[in-house]
């Protein structure tokens, strides 16, 4: 099974390991192949570098 997750789901999963998004991402890792584009990955990195997220994750 191939899965694609929206960048909002990836961000939510990164910020909260107990979120529904994290549960879906973990399920996907265990049951399929997660696909993403370079654009989605770059968007994820850019968004997580915003100052408002610094209290949740380290640079």
C-alpha positions as a LaTeX table, in Angstrom:
\begin{tabular}{lrrr}
\hline
Residue & $x$ (\AA) & $y$ (\AA) & $z$ (\AA) \\
\hline
Unk1 & 0.00 & 0.00 & 0.00 \\
Unk2 & 1.34 & 3.44 & $-0.90$ \\
Unk3 & 0.31 & 6.39 & 1.25 \\
Unk4 & 0.62 & 10.15 & 0.88 \\
Unk5 & 0.11 & 12.47 & 3.84 \\
Unk6 & $-0.60$ & 16.18 & 3.66 \\
Unk7 & 2.12 & 18.40 & 5.15 \\
Unk8 & $-0.33$ & 19.49 & 7.88 \\
Unk9 & $-0.61$ & 15.87 & 9.03 \\
Unk10 & 3.18 & 15.51 & 9.04 \\
Unk11 & 3.57 & 18.71 & 11.07 \\
Unk12 & 0.93 & 17.63 & 13.58 \\
Unk13 & 2.54 & 14.20 & 13.92 \\
Unk14 & 5.95 & 15.81 & 14.49 \\
Unk15 & 4.66 & 18.17 & 17.16 \\
Unk16 & 2.57 & 15.63 & 19.08 \\
Unk17 & 3.45 & 11.96 & 19.23 \\
Unk18 & 0.01 & 11.18 & 20.73 \\
Unk19 & $-2.03$ & 12.94 & 18.05 \\
Unk20 & $-4.34$ & 11.21 & 15.60 \\
Unk21 & $-1.95$ & 12.36 & 12.86 \\
Unk22 & 0.97 & 10.61 & 14.58 \\
Unk23 & $-1.09$ & 7.45 & 14.98 \\
Unk24 & $-1.96$ & 7.51 & 11.26 \\
Unk25 & 1.64 & 8.13 & 10.28 \\
Unk26 & 2.85 & 5.27 & 12.50 \\
Unk27 & 0.20 & 2.98 & 11.05 \\
Unk28 & 1.35 & 3.96 & 7.57 \\
Unk29 & 4.99 & 3.24 & 8.40 \\
Unk30 & 4.03 & $-0.21$ & 9.68 \\
Unk31 & 1.59 & $-1.14$ & 6.92 \\
Unk32 & 2.73 & 0.51 & 3.73 \\
Unk33 & 5.13 & 2.83 & 2.00 \\
Unk34 & 4.89 & 6.55 & 2.69 \\
Unk35 & 5.46 & 8.68 & $-0.39$ \\
Unk36 & 6.30 & 12.37 & $-0.38$ \\
Unk37 & 7.55 & 14.93 & $-2.83$ \\
Unk38 & 10.58 & 17.14 & $-2.44$ \\
Unk39 & 8.21 & 20.11 & $-2.25$ \\
Unk40 & 6.26 & 18.57 & 0.63 \\
Unk41 & 9.45 & 17.75 & 2.52 \\
Unk42 & 10.80 & 21.28 & 1.99 \\
Unk43 & 7.50 & 22.78 & 3.17 \\
Unk44 & 7.66 & 20.63 & 6.30 \\
Unk45 & 11.19 & 21.84 & 7.06 \\
Unk46 & 10.32 & 25.49 & 6.43 \\
Unk47 & 7.21 & 25.41 & 8.60 \\
Unk48 & 8.94 & 23.66 & 11.49 \\
Unk49 & 11.63 & 26.38 & 11.49 \\
Unk50 & 9.06 & 29.05 & 12.37 \\
Unk51 & 9.65 & 30.62 & 15.77 \\
Unk52 & 6.25 & 29.55 & 17.12 \\
Unk53 & 7.32 & 25.90 & 16.89 \\
Unk54 & 10.65 & 26.34 & 18.69 \\
Unk55 & 9.06 & 25.49 & 22.05 \\
Unk56 & 7.97 & 22.10 & 20.69 \\
Unk57 & 11.03 & 20.94 & 18.76 \\
Unk58 & 14.74 & 21.71 & 18.73 \\
Unk59 & 16.32 & 23.10 & 15.56 \\
\hline
\end{tabular}
